[in-house]
Amino acid sequence: MTRCYLVITALLLLSVIPTAVTEVVKSMSDCDQFLLDGAPPHVPGVLEDGKILDQNRYKPICQTYMNKRRFVTLYDIKNRIPVFSAIKYRGQHDSRRPQNSINKHQAGKMDYRNNRTFDRGHLLPSAYAFNKTDKISTFTLTNIVPQAATFNQGSWNKMEKCIKCVMDKYCKNNNNNTEGFVVTGALPSSNNTLNNKINIPSMLWSAFCCYSSNMNMWLASAHWGTNVPDESETEYLQTKTLSELHHELSTADSEFKVVCYNKCFALSLIKRK
């Protein structure tokens, strides 16, 4: 029996390829159409009040495919993993995997080859993209982190499917079009690396927010999990509020905030199958 617990609440990288480009821009505001109200997450020590604290290390990327911007990523060139990726969710269609080239500051396919412990885990899954070309863009290596294989294919995958189901059903704007905002990030580990160069995150987190015109309210939820193998096939991630996520990721000096913090409130829904 699969249980899906849902709460409705609430990169210096230029991939040298002909059609897919990691378009490095100067600030998050240059690609803010994928962020609710144009506001990026507040990540302590990394991105605070919309400003990147170390611009030599953290690079904002407009993920571009076939000359169109698809989503946005903040990339850590030291750890060679994304800090987070964000997208405006509009529903989804077919999917294809892209072919990507890399540069020296970016994790490469060879870094994951013959590794059975870690998958190339997408921060933004292709299922959250609107059409085939949008989906292809999510396979860029600047959207990928080393993720424990059974975690990626198990509890994390179940969570992604559950959130997609919620957004498809409830996230309708005033024009009755599907619309939601998703941000997914990785918390780097202190010294755990893949091939002595790619940071293996200690934790992954994800949050979504949308307005539901049918319910006349803002909805949101958050999930996170430790980047270790699932203990069983029935394992699932508990659904949390944005406030709980903020508490989990805040530091003593700075508060973590993501998506529509001031617009969302708690409403619980449990689905069982």
PyMOL commands that set and color helices and strands:
alter all, ss='L'
color gray80, all
select helices_A, chain A and resi 28-34+36-38+109-111+126-128+132-137+141-143+149-153+155-170+242-249
alter helices_A, ss='H'
color red, helices_A
select strands_A, chain A and resi 3-7+20-24+47-48+51-52+58-65+68-76+81-89+118-122+144-148+180-187+193-194+198-199+203-212+217-226+268-272
alter strands_A, ss='S'
color yellow, strands_A
deselect
rebuild
show_as cartoon
